[in-house]
Amino acid sequence: MKDIFRWPVLWWLRFWAKLALKKNRPFIVGVTGSAGKSSAVDAIAPVLKLKFKNLKIAEKANSESGIPADILGLHFTDYSFFDWFRICISAPLSFFLYPSSFDCYLVEMGVDEPTPPKNMGYLLTIIKPDMAVILNALPVHAEQFGKQLNLKNQNDIVKAIAREKGEIITANPNLRFAIINADDENLFSLKPISKARIVTFGKSPTADVKISSVVPSLSQTKVTLVFKNREYQILLKHLALPEFYGYTISAAFATGICLDQDPKMIAEKISSGFKMSPGRGQIFSGIKQTTIIDSSYNASGETMAGSLKMLQQIGDNKTKIAVLGDMRELGSQAKIEHEKVAEIAVKIADKIILIGPLMKEYSLPIVKRSKLPVEWFATAGEAANYLLEGSHPSNNHNQDAILQGNEIILVKGSQNTIFLEIVVEALLKNKSDVVNLCRRGKFWDKKRRPYQ
């Protein structure tokens, strides 16, 4: 959308969304952080249902335009001019003609830049959460922060990211509960502007909800938490999740504690009600008796490292193949983060497939020096063909079959021009499972087409 129209349109959507919130007056739970927000929302939702009868969960909406539209029950399809026009025309109609009633609103609050409208300050002009969950501050969207604030040092960039995301706590007068990562020093020092109750989570001995262990397998992931010296186990079936998901689950557990729910019931609700969004650790049966761990939705340095370490934990004696795509929006930190991932991957995987220009520039040289089998591809489609047929764009003939059978395949990368769900789809044993992959629909089909 052109800048000349952007602010009037955003003002219009915000105006009607705020009227809708005044009409419903819901308890608002805002979730922010550099990584894991969507998964945290998925885990928090069943906990909130213990207290609230009419929970509204923001549907694919975490931005300056998506949040106000979602409050009104509207959703963008392709962000074309006509799509924006449709949303603007529908906003007042939705408010007057289709009244909705919800007593709690659970929303992911994404921060991409330090300046409005893509910062926390602007989002707080739309909604001011009663409960804020802040997961982490990592060098994600570091490019925008570094460029706009003229920062190059990673620590300085992460601190700036923490300050901006932290405004959900430090600049929010409506705040009643603050749920904070006790292991992130940039977040732990945040002080609420109001007299909010603070509940912390993490591995730290001082955390209110302590992560005791996260044990993944090819059938489930078991998370053990400690609260007031008592252990609570949470079983997440059909998910292979890295250790950092302990933060996701402990944050969700902490929301229940803030709402004075029974800890045993909280654990049971997360175990039975947690439905992970696609592309975040789902386990699929692949061709030739392979097992696919689908983490294709997105990636950062920390989540990539965690996923690789999990592959080592659950790989047993199987051949481990890591299909890794670029990690985007890292700015000056791209070289460092991609090199770190490569150094971890060569210690864990038996074969590595890299996709994207950043992986080629920064990760491929390190993997080659290790003498580990490695191939690089420009697109996910080329990588999929290689795994299926042994064909490589640089060769005129097919190689021997790459998949021998019974391998375990981790697929992880960023979404922007990478779209590793293409690889997952190609390797599925049951093609009906395609509906369970990330980024479905005509909009994403069109976006993916050049990379297939």
C-alpha positions in Angstrom: 0.0 0.0 0.0 1.4 3.4 -1.0 2.4 5.7 1.9 -0.1 8.4 1.0 -2.9 5.9 1.8 -1.3 4.0 4.6 -1.9 6.2 7.6 -5.5 7.2 6.8 -6.3 3.5 6.2 -4.6 2.4 9.4 -6.4 5.2 11.3 -9.8 4.0 9.9 -9.2 0.4 10.9 -8.0 1.3 14.4 -11.0 3.6 14.9 -13.6 0.8 14.3 -11.5 -1.8 16.1 -11.3 0.3 19.3 -15.1 0.9 19.1 -15.5 -2.9 18.9 -13.3 -3.4 22.0 -15.2 -0.8 23.9 -18.4 -2.6 23.1 -17.1 -6.0 24.2 -14.6 -4.9 26.9 -12.7 -8.2 26.8 -9.8 -9.2 28.9 -6.9 -8.9 26.5 -3.8 -11.2 26.5 -1.0 -10.0 24.3 1.9 -12.2 23.4 5.2 -10.9 22.0 8.8 -11.9 21.5 11.3 -12.6 18.7 10.4 -16.2 18.2 7.7 -18.6 19.2 4.7 -16.2 19.5 2.3 -18.3 17.5 3.2 -21.5 19.3 2.7 -19.7 22.6 -0.7 -18.5 21.5 -1.6 -22.1 20.7 -0.5 -23.2 24.2 -2.1 -20.4 26.1 -5.5 -20.8 24.4 -6.7 -23.9 26.2 -5.5 -22.4 29.5 -7.6 -19.3 29.0 -10.6 -21.5 28.3 -10.5 -22.6 31.9 -11.7 -19.1 32.9 -13.3 -17.5 29.9 -16.4 -18.8 28.1 -16.1 -16.8 24.9 -12.4 -16.6 23.9 -11.5 -15.0 20.7 -8.1 -15.9 19.2 -6.6 -13.6 16.7 -6.6 -15.4 13.4 -3.4 -14.9 11.3 -3.2 -11.4 12.6 -0.3 -9.8 14.5 0.4 -6.5 12.8 -0.8 -2.9 12.6 -3.4 -3.8 10.0 -4.1 -7.5 10.8 -5.0 -6.9 14.5 -7.7 -4.2 14.0 -9.2 -6.1 11.0 -9.3 -9.3 13.1 -11.0 -7.6 16.0 -13.8 -6.7 13.5 -13.9 -10.3 12.2 -12.2 -9.4 8.9 -9.1 -10.9 7.3 -6.9 -10.0 4.4 -6.6 -12.5 1.5 -3.8 -11.1 -0.8 -3.2 -7.5 0.4 -4.0 -6.1 -3.1 -5.6 -2.7 -3.6 -9.0 -4.3 -3.9 -8.4 -6.3 -0.7 -7.6 -3.2 1.3 -10.7 -1.5 -0.2 -12.8 -4.4 0.8 -11.5 -4.4 4.4 -12.1 -0.6 4.7 -15.6 -0.8 3.4 -16.4 -3.8 5.6 -15.1 -2.3 8.8 -18.1 -0.2 9.8 -20.5 -2.7 8.3 -18.9 -5.4 10.4 -19.2 -3.3 13.5 -22.9 -2.4 13.0 -24.3 -5.5 11.2 -22.3 -8.4 12.7 -21.9 -7.8 16.4 -19.7 -10.4 18.1 -19.4 -11.1 21.8 -16.1 -12.2 23.4 -14.9 -11.9 27.0 -11.3 -12.5 26.2 -9.1 -11.7 23.3 -5.8 -13.6 22.8 -3.5 -11.9 20.3 0.0 -12.1 19.0 1.7 -8.7 18.8 4.5 -8.7 16.2 7.2 -6.0 16.2 9.3 -5.7 13.0 10.8 -2.2 13.3 11.5 0.4 16.0 9.3 3.0 14.3 5.6 3.2 13.8 3.4 1.6 12.6 5.5 -1.6 12.8 6.5 -1.1 16.5 5.0 -1.9 19.8 4.2 1.7 20.5 1.8 1.8 17.6 0.2 -1.5 18.5 -0.5 -0.2 22.0 -2.6 2.6 20.4 -4.9 -0.2 19.2 -4.9 -2.6 22.1 -3.5 -2.3 25.7 -3.3 -5.9 27.1 -4.5 -6.7 30.6 -1.9 -9.6 30.5 1.4 -9.4 28.6 3.5 -12.4 27.8 7.0 -11.6 26.6 8.9 -14.7 25.5 12.4 -13.6 24.3 14.5 -11.0 22.5 16.7 -12.4 19.7 18.4 -10.9 16.6 15.3 -11.4 14.5 14.4 -8.4 12.4 17.9 -7.2 13.3 18.3 -5.7 9.8 15.5 -3.1 10.4 16.6 -2.3 13.9 20.3 -2.0 13.0 19.6 0.2 10.0 17.0 2.5 11.5 18.9 2.9 14.8 22.4 2.9 13.2 23.5 -0.1 15.3 25.9 -2.8 14.3 26.9 -4.6 17.5 24.6 -7.6 18.0 24.2 -7.0 21.8 23.1 -3.4 21.1 20.6 -4.6 18.5 19.1 -7.2 20.8 18.8 -4.7 23.6 17.0 -2.3 21.3 14.7 -5.1 20.3 14.0 -6.0 23.9 13.2 -2.4 24.8 10.8 -2.1 21.9 9.0 -5.3 22.6 9.2 -4.6 26.3 6.9 -1.6 25.9 4.0 -4.0 26.2 5.0 -4.0 29.9 6.8 -0.7 30.4 4.4 1.6 28.5 1.1 -0.1 29.1 -1.0 1.5 31.8 -3.7 -1.2 31.6 -1.4 -4.0 32.5 -2.5 -6.2 35.3 -0.3 -9.3 34.8 3.2 -9.5 33.3 4.6 -12.9 32.4 8.4 -12.6 31.7 11.2 -14.9 30.7 13.5 -15.1 33.7 16.5 -16.3 31.6 16.6 -13.4 29.3 18.5 -10.6 31.1 17.3 -8.0 28.7 13.7 -8.8 29.6 14.0 -9.8 33.2 14.9 -6.2 34.2 11.8 -4.8 32.7 9.6 -2.9 35.1 5.8 -2.5 34.5 4.5 1.0 34.4 1.5 -0.2 36.5 1.3 -2.3 39.7 1.1 -5.5 37.7 1.6 -8.9 39.2 4.8 -10.4 37.7 5.1 -14.2 37.1 8.4 -15.5 35.6 9.2 -18.6 33.7 12.4 -20.3 32.6 15.3 -22.5 33.8 16.5 -20.1 36.4 16.2 -21.3 40.0 14.4 -18.1 40.8 11.7 -18.5 38.1 8.2 -18.9 39.4 7.5 -21.6 36.8 10.7 -23.6 36.3 11.5 -25.7 33.3 12.8 -29.0 34.6 13.2 -31.0 31.4 12.0 -31.3 27.8 12.3 -34.8 26.3 11.3 -35.2 22.6 10.8 -38.5 20.8 9.3 -39.6 17.5 5.9 -40.0 19.2 5.6 -37.1 21.6 7.4 -34.5 23.6 7.3 -34.6 27.4 7.7 -31.3 29.3 8.2 -31.3 33.0 7.7 -28.1 35.0 8.1 -27.2 38.6 5.8 -24.8 40.5 6.0 -24.3 44.2 8.3 -27.4 44.5 5.8 -29.7 42.8 6.3 -31.3 39.4 3.8 -31.2 36.6 4.1 -33.2 33.4 2.7 -32.1 30.0 2.6 -34.6 27.1 2.4 -33.2 23.6 1.6 -36.1 21.3 2.8 -36.3 17.6 5.2 -33.4 18.1 9.0 -33.5 18.1 9.9 -30.2 19.8 13.3 -28.7 20.7 14.3 -27.8 24.2 13.3 -24.1 23.7 9.7 -25.1 23.6 9.9 -25.5 27.4 9.7 -21.7 27.4 6.5 -21.8 25.3 4.8 -24.3 27.6 6.0 -22.7 30.9 4.7 -19.3 29.7 1.3 -20.9 29.0 1.4 -22.5 32.4 2.2 -19.1 34.0 -0.9 -17.6 32.4 -3.1 -20.1 34.3 -1.2 -19.3 37.5 -1.9 -15.6 37.1 -5.6 -16.4 36.7 -5.6 -18.5 39.9 -6.3 -21.8 38.1 -5.4 -25.2 39.6 -1.9 -26.2 38.4 -2.8 -29.8 37.8 -5.8 -28.7 35.6 -3.5 -26.3 33.8 -1.1 -29.1 32.9 -4.0 -31.3 31.8 -5.5 -28.6 29.6 -2.2 -27.9 27.8 -1.6 -31.6 27.2 -5.1 -32.2 25.8 -5.8 -28.8 24.1 -2.5 -27.7 22.7 -2.8 -27.8 18.9 0.4 -26.6 17.2 0.1 -24.5 14.1 1.5 -26.1 10.9 5.2 -26.2 10.2 6.4 -26.2 13.8 7.6 -29.7 14.7 4.9 -31.9 13.3 5.9 -35.5 12.5 5.0 -37.0 9.1 5.6 -40.4 7.5 7.7 -39.9 4.4 8.4 -41.9 1.3 10.7 -45.0 1.7 9.8 -45.3 5.4 11.4 -42.0 6.2 10.3 -39.7 9.0 9.9 -36.0 8.4 10.1 -33.4 11.1 8.3 -30.4 9.6 9.7 -27.1 11.0 9.3 -25.3 7.8 7.3 -22.3 9.0 10.2 -20.0 9.9 13.6 -20.0 11.5 16.1 -17.9 13.5 19.5 -18.8 14.7 18.3 -20.0 18.1 15.4 -22.1 16.8 17.6 -23.6 14.1 20.2 -24.6 16.6 17.5 -26.0 18.9 16.0 -28.1 16.2 19.3 -29.5 15.1 20.1 -30.6 18.7 16.7 -32.2 18.9 17.5 -34.1 15.7 20.5 -35.5 17.5 18.4 -36.5 20.5 15.8 -38.5 18.6 17.8 -39.7 15.6 18.9 -42.9 17.3 20.8 -45.0 14.7 18.9 -43.5 11.7 20.7 -41.5 9.1 20.0 -37.8 9.8 19.4 -35.4 7.0 19.1 -31.7 7.7 17.4 -29.6 5.0 18.1 -26.0 6.0 17.0 -22.8 4.4 18.1 -19.2 4.7 17.3 -17.3 7.9 16.1 -13.9 6.8 15.9 -10.4 8.2 19.1 -10.8 10.2 20.9 -7.8 8.6 24.6 -7.5 9.8 24.1 -10.6 11.9 23.4 -12.9 8.9 27.0 -14.1 8.5 27.4 -14.9 12.2 24.1 -16.7 12.6 24.5 -18.8 9.4 28.0 -19.8 10.4 26.9 -20.8 13.8 24.2 -23.0 12.4 26.6 -24.7 10.0 29.0 -25.5 12.8 26.3 -27.1 14.8 24.9 -29.0 11.8 28.1 -30.7 10.8 28.4 -32.2 14.3 24.9 -33.7 14.2 23.7 -34.4 10.6 24.9 -37.2 8.3 23.8 -35.3 5.2 23.1 -31.6 4.7 21.0 -29.9 2.1 21.2 -26.1 2.0 18.8 -23.7 0.3 19.1 -20.0 -0.5 21.8 -17.5 -1.1 22.7 -16.9 2.5 23.3 -20.6 3.1 25.5 -20.7 0.0 27.6 -17.7 1.1 28.0 -18.4 4.8 27.1 -22.0 5.6 28.2 -24.0 2.6 32.0 -23.3 3.0 31.9 -24.5 6.6 30.0 -27.7 5.7 32.4 -28.4 2.8 35.4 -28.1 5.0 33.9 -30.8 7.3 33.9 -33.3 4.3 30.3 -34.1 5.2 28.0 -34.8 2.2 26.3 -31.5 1.2 24.4 -30.0 -1.6 23.2 -26.5 -2.2 20.1 -25.4 -4.2 18.7 -22.0 -5.1 15.1 -23.1 -4.5 13.1 -25.5 -2.4 11.8 -27.1 -5.6 15.3 -28.0 -6.8 16.1 -29.5 -3.4 12.8 -31.6 -3.5 13.7 -32.9 -7.0 17.1 -33.9 -5.8 15.7 -35.8 -2.8 13.1 -37.5 -5.0 15.1 -38.3 -8.1 18.8 -37.5 -7.5 18.6 -34.8 -10.1 20.8 -31.6 -9.7 20.5 -28.5 -11.8 24.3 -28.5 -12.2 24.4 -32.0 -13.6 23.1 -33.4 -16.9 22.3 -36.8 -15.5 20.6 -38.3 -12.4 22.7 -39.6 -9.5 21.9 -42.7 -7.5 18.9 -42.5 -5.2 19.6 -40.1 -2.4 17.1 -41.5 0.1 18.0 -45.1 0.9 15.1 -45.6 3.4 14.4 -45.1 7.1 16.2 -41.7 7.3 15.0 -39.0 9.6 14.7 -35.6 7.8 14.6 -32.2 9.5 13.2 -29.4 7.4 13.7 -25.9 8.6 14.1 -22.4 7.2 12.6 -18.9 6.8 9.5 -18.3 4.7 10.6 -15.3 2.6 11.4 -16.8 -0.8 12.4 -20.1 0.8 9.1 -22.0 1.4 10.5 -25.3 2.6 7.0 -26.7 2.8 7.6 -27.5 -0.8 10.2 -30.1 0.3 7.9 -31.5 2.9 5.0 -31.9 0.5 7.2 -33.7 -2.1 8.4 -36.3 0.5 5.0 -37.1 2.1 4.0 -40.7 2.1 0.3 -39.8 2.4 -0.5 -36.9 0.0 -3.6 -36.2 2.1 -1.3 -34.8 4.8 -0.6 -31.8 2.6 -3.6 -30.0 4.2 -1.6 -30.1 7.5 1.3 -28.1 6.1 1.9 -24.4 6.6 0.8 -21.6 4.2 -2.2 -23.1 2.5 -4.5 -21.3 0.1 -4.4 -19.6 -3.2 -2.5 -16.6 -1.9 0.4 -18.8 -0.8 0.2 -21.1 -3.8 0.9 -18.0 -6.0 3.8 -16.9 -3.7 5.4 -20.4 -3.8 5.1 -21.0 -7.6 8.4 -19.4 -8.6 10.3 -21.6 -6.1 8.8 -25.0 -7.0 
